[in-house]
Every structure is written in C-alpha cells, then in structure tokens.
Amino acid sequence: MSATDVIFAVLVAGAVTLALRSALRMLGAAWGLDRDKGEGR
Amino acid sequence: MSSSALGQILVFASLVLTAFVAAVAIVGASGRKAPLVRAAGFGMRALAWLGVATSLVLLHAIVTHDFSNQYVAHYSDTTLPLMYLITTFWGGEKGALAFWVLSLSALGGALAWTHRKDDSPYTGWLLATTALALLFFDILMVFASSPFETFLASGGPADGTGLNPLLQNPLMAVHPPPQLLGFIAYTIPFAYAMAAMASGRKDGSWVLDARRWSLFAWVMLTAGLVVGELWSYLELGWGGYWGWDPVENAALLPWLTGTAMLHTFSVEFRTGLLRRWNVFLAFLTFFLTIFATFLTRSQLIQSLHSFSGSALTPFFLWYQLVIIVAALGLIAWRWNFLKPAGRIESYLSREALVVTATLLLLMAVFVVMWGTLLPKFSESPAVLSVVDSALAALAGITGQTHVPLTGAVNVGPEWFNKAVGPLGIAVLFLTAIGPVFVLRQAPGDVARRTAWRTLAVGAGLAVVLSVVLILVRGAGLSTASGMPFGAACSLYVKSLSWPGVYGILAVTFAMQVLGVASLDWVRSVRARRSAKSESPWAAAGVLFRENPRRYGGHLVHIGVALTFLGYAGAAGKLVKKDAVLAPLEATTLGGREVRFLGTKDRWEPIGGFAALEAHFVVLPKGRPIAPGVLDAVRAAVPGATAVEAGETPFVKVRFATEAAARAWLVTVTARTTLAPSLALMSPDRTRREVRLVPRRLEVLRVLPASFQRLAQAANLVADSAGGERITVRTGARNDPTMTVAALDAEAFDAFLAGWQATANDSVILAARAAAKDPTVVEVVPEGVGDVMTPEVRYYLKSENPTTEVEIQPGLLTDMYLAATPAQGAGEVNLTAMDHPMMTSLWLGAVIALLAGGALIAPVRRRRDPVAVARPEGEGAA
C-alpha cells in the first residue's frame, strides 16, 4: 500500500464516517430524537 | 475490495439515499411534519459526504493508474502529469456525471446547512426539489453511465489510451469545473422558486434566498464561458463567435436568462413586482442548463464536446419533459397567487427597463436556439418544407424574391451576427441607462431629472471617448502603414463593422456604460468626501462595502462594457494573412514584419509529445536597429572587421576574407539549425568525417519527417560552405544518422565549432550569406524584435497533431501566429492575424468576475426596508 493509497483511504473513510453520522442524525430527526440538540425548531 | 467495487457501492448507496431523502422531504413538506423536514436536511448533508467519498474513490483510481477501471483506461495514461490526471476526472462523459453528482450533492448539503434552523414546508419543498434533481443524475450513474465499470475479461490494459491532446492545456484543466458548476448551481434558484410556489409563500422572500445562489451560478458560468473562449482562442484558433461549436451557443442560453434573472430578482425584492417573471426565469434557466447538457451528450448536433456512443439521450428527453410539465404545471396552478404587488407605473423606470432588457435577452435566447438547432432540424424534409413555406410567405409580404431551400440549412456567423447583434447592442444601451433610473419612479421627480442629466453627460462622454479611440487607433494605423491619417481613421471605423454601424454603436454604448458608472461613483465619492475627510480610494471602498449591489453592479457593468468593446473589435474584420515562408523570408501584417527564422524540434517527456517549433521575429516594419544590438553582435563575433545595420532586421557582419566569412557562416548556421537537435558522434580528424545522431530518438518516433528536415538543414549548412567543401550522406532506411564529410580541415573545424557553444554568439538567431558581397554575412540578432514561436505538437498516443498558437498581447491589438510545416524544404504555412481589442475582452471579463465574486461574499447584508414584507398594493418606494 503506497502513501497515496493511505491518504485516500483516510480521506474516504473520513467522508464515509461523516455521511454515516448525518444519516444517523437523519433517522434520529425523523423519530423526533433531536429536539434538544440545538438544531431544528 | 477493489476501488471500483467500492465506488459502485457508494454510487448505489447515494441513489437509494437520494430517493429516500426526496420521499422524506415530500412527505414532511406536504404533511407539515417538521421532524421529517429536519431529517431530509440531515439526509442531504449525508448525500454531500457520500458525493465527496465517491469522488475521492474515482480520483484515487485515476492518480494510481488503476487501468482495470474502464474510464481510467480510456481517458488517462501513465505519462500524464498530475494536473491533467486530475482533469481526467471530468474529461469524459462518465466522470463529468460524477462531477455533477458531487457538485449538486455538495450544493444541496450547503443548502440544507443554511436552512438548518428552518423546518418549514418551504424548506421541505426546497430539499425535495434538489433531491429529485440529484436523483436523476444518480439514476444515470447507476443505470446508464458509471465511471466505475471494470474490464470483465481481464485486469485491463498495461497503459491507458491517454487524454485527448486538445484537452492537455492548463485552461482546459480549469474550464469544465466552473462551467459545470454554473449549470449545476442554477438548480438551487429553481428549487427555491418551486418551494415558494409549492409551500404557498406569498412574501417573495425566496428571491432574497435565491439571489446569492443565482449570482454564484452566474459568476461560475461566466468564468466557464470566458475560460472556454480563452482556450479556443489559444488552442483551436478563433473561429469567430457562433462559429466555434454549437455547444458554446447552447451554454450561452442559460447565461442569457440567468443574467436577466439577476436583474428581475433585484426588482422583486425591492418592489414586489415581476413575481411571475422570476419563477418563469428560474425555471427557464434551470431547464436550459439541462437542455445544453442534453445537446452536449446526445450528439444531436455535431460538436467537439460530444462523447461518442452516449446512452443518455432517452434519459435526458424524459427528464426535460418532466421538468417542463412539473414546473409549468406549478406555475399555472399558482398563477393568481403570483400576482405582483402593483403595476409598472412608468416606461422610464428601472423596472420597465429591466423588463425590456429581459424581453430582449429572451429574444436572443430564441434566436440563438433557433440558429443552433435549425441546421439539424432542417435535415428532416418536413421541417425543411415548413421553414421554406414560412420564408416564402415572408418574401411575399416583404416583396422579395424567394429562393426555395433545397437541402439542410446552414447557419453561419453572419446570420448570428445579423440576428443577435442588434439585440446585444440594445441590451448594452439599457445597461448604460438602467442604473441611473430609480425603482418605482414617478414622472417629473428630482431623481428623474438627475437621471437625465447623468445620461446626457454620459452620452457626451461616450461620444468624446469614442472619437478619442478612433483618433488613437487611426494614428497608430497611419504610423504603421504610412497611409494618410484621415484614411487610417476611416479604415479603423470600417474595420469595426459588425457590420459597420453596430461596431460604432457598440463602442459608443460601451463608453456610455463606463461614463455613467464612473459618474455615479465619482458623484457619490465627492458627496462622501464633503462630509468626511477621506481619501478618494477609501471613500470608494466604503461605498462599495456599504452598498455592494449598487457599486458592485457598476463594476460588473463596466466589465461587460469592456467585453463588448472586445467583441466589437474581434467580430469586426480581423486582419488575417496566410503565407508559405522559407527560412528568412518575411510577410507583413498591419505595419509589422513577420520574418521566419527556422524550425526546431523539442521532446516533452511529461505529456509524451514532440513539438516542432517555428521561430519568427516580429518587429515594426523599417524600425532601425538599436546601437546596443550592434554592440552585442560585435562582442559575439570577435573575428569581424566591421558590424553595421543592414536592412531590418539584418545586421551585416564583415570579415577580412571570403574564407573567414564562409567559415563563420558554417559555424553559426550549424549552431542555430543543427546543434539543438543533433549530437556529434566519433569525429574523425584524419578522414574529416563526423556522424550526427538525433539527440532525442522519441522525436523521430512520433515525427519521422523531422529527420528529413534535419537532413535538409544540414544540406543548407553544406551549401553555405560553398561548392563541394562539405557533403552530407544520410544512412540507410531505419538508420537515423547522417555522415558529414569535409574536403578540407578548415571547413571541418568550422562545422565542428558549431557544437562548441560559447555564451557570446548565442545572440545570433539566424544567418545567411549576403547576396552581393562574399565577405559579408547577414545575421538576425536577438533584440531586433520579438521572437514568437508557435508550434505543432505530435503525441505518442494520438494521431492528430495539435497546433499551439503564439500570441503577443497588446493594449489595442493582439498579434496572433499559427504555423504548420509546409511541403517545401524547411518551409512553413503561416497564419498571422491582428486581433483588435482582445485585451479589453479579457480585462472586462476579469473585472466582471471579480466584482461578481465580491458580491457573493457575505458582506454586511443590507435588506432594503421596502420590498419583502410589504403588503400587496403598497409597492411605491
């Protein structure tokens, strides 16, 4: 695995993690679990 | 897991999530369920990150040369430098789609983030529209055109096919992203319009929300168009407007409606007028971006931009149908709801001028669309007969004779200039006068009197500036060509023909835009300075910060006016000359002499191409040679008895004897024509023989004719030695060497000296024997004029060579040279052009883009007190 591979792997993993985080927040919001999180109204 | 498999999974996940987000947003918005709207917002942000991840996977496959991926194998190879490897991302249809998905999901994510505190149905519909627009491109990527397809039978080729050489240009690396981003960003104003209508927002606040997005889209699209123009100027040669490529015309369509939309938005949020116009323009601009993309991908029209074998046509046709039905249906449903807050009271108010300009821009859209599609449609006999009967009826009305159409109609630059020219001029005129009229202006008020005064002064200034321009250009032409001053001025005026009078009108109105904008600014600066002790520049800066829309708008208009000056000049008669030149022959263009010095080849390992450079020296005809240049030649030729100026650009170098002159000529021509490309091998002093081998064999691989060219150059050197003193033999077939034999030691040494470079005599660019005096050698030294080197590039992996032009930019004209090898020994075909006012074009574009960009930046937001929340019917400012 070259340095380029490692850098891209880290970046892709980071982006996928953030996507998963937003997707989980989406599900949380749909079930009304985010009322106290400071976002939403 | 391979990167392609990961990419496929991410694309599929993106499709599923987009459909889910769209459904959640629609249910949330229609059922007024705030949690679902919030959920859709988070989903949109998840989509943005998925888009980033997908793009990173594709980029990784490209930069690591994963040729098991079909897209990577088809559009890149191992010789591409990093910059062009990145360009590969959007260099093909599938990558361009991935870029579309990345950008739209990123914009959608940003949109969701800006609305994170608003979970109203309005936001729900906004996210739903954006998600549905994204869904279409996800569907394309999953079902029709994925950049992650792999070779089924094998692991892929050892090396890729490479990027089209035409695209291997720094400008091409930066042209598509802003162009595509401009298209993509127009989705957002459309989504706002749809959301406002679907959610029943009455206050028109959506234009405030959409305005910055539409400005962003406008700046991006303008940048994309301008960089594309600049690229076609440098790479393809300027075919003239409307001549380059139908897709350029198609890309202009959303720019025209987008420009109109910026202005109608501004009217609505300050007066509550033009509501229907705004939703219609938001729809039309978005539709035209899809239409232009469809034209690119569908190969409906022949274009440089088409991708062969595209499967996207049916998808795009359905998508366009859906957009038209949905958007027009919604507009029709909300027609009464979109009633404007009042009426336009006066024909001489800014809102009336904006409507007029919008109508003109829409007419231009129709004309450009008609002219772009007619050649294709007229291939059908049915369409041809309809067009023919319409023309016959028109001829009947106007009393002209009708010539029946027999085949497909070809529409050229002349047609476009005739049809669009007047519309452009009229819009330019409105650009000049629009800013001085105030919104909702009652006839006879003070503001209107000021407006008239500004216009009058502006018009006066315009006339003065136009006259000055004509006189300056006339004087320049007169000095260069020697014709009388009056005739030169008249020639310049005629050269502006677009035809004729358009050019003058364009110049005058452009000057009026400059005049009016400058006057407004100067007046405001003066007013500010009378109250506060600020420097003029500080006052101008504060004015811009406090009212960026007004003063930034002026700057954009100034940029547009300068661009128009460029168009008026470039669309007028360019001075163009074609000539076949042998070494040291010359042609003249616009009072300048262009002298061909010779060709040289060069190998570029990065990019994998051989370039054949043609060297020219360009200088004003008859310009005397500077004393410094003569001194440099004296220092370079210590054996000379005298150095004096000859007929420009030649310098005469006199020697004591004919033999000395001849020996030096052999040395200097060997150095300038042979030594850069050929290396010496095994010089044999006793036999007075030497072999010459090409320095870069790669050049011969892509350009076998270059060896013949070098052999011809060697023969010219032999001729300059006189008689049979030097002979040249080329090797047998497939032997890329030549053997040079000299009759006497003196000629042999002179020839070898050509390879012993000294810093001094590199100032000699070319040399020849003087016609009459055998003791004199005529040389072209450095510094007599500007050296220009257009070239032709021959790529290892492409059969088509590319012509790289060389341009010498000037304030009023650009000298433009393109050269290709000709049939004769060492000859080139030269195309030389004088492109007037190009600097003005690029400068104007830069000013408009910078000012537009500054307007997007979040400066202190000034909401006008009037417009938005004003109840209907109380529109007066």
Interface residues (C-beta under 8 A of the other chain):
Chain A: S2 T4 D5 F8 L11 V12 A15 V16 L18 A19 L20 R21 S22 A23 R25 M26 L27 G28 A29 A30 W31 G32 D34 E39 G40 R41
Chain B: L6 L10 L17 V21 V24 A34 P35 L36 R38 A39 A40 G41 F42 G43 R45 A46 L47 W49 L50 V52 A53 L56 V57 L59 H60 V63 T64 R116 K117 D118 D119
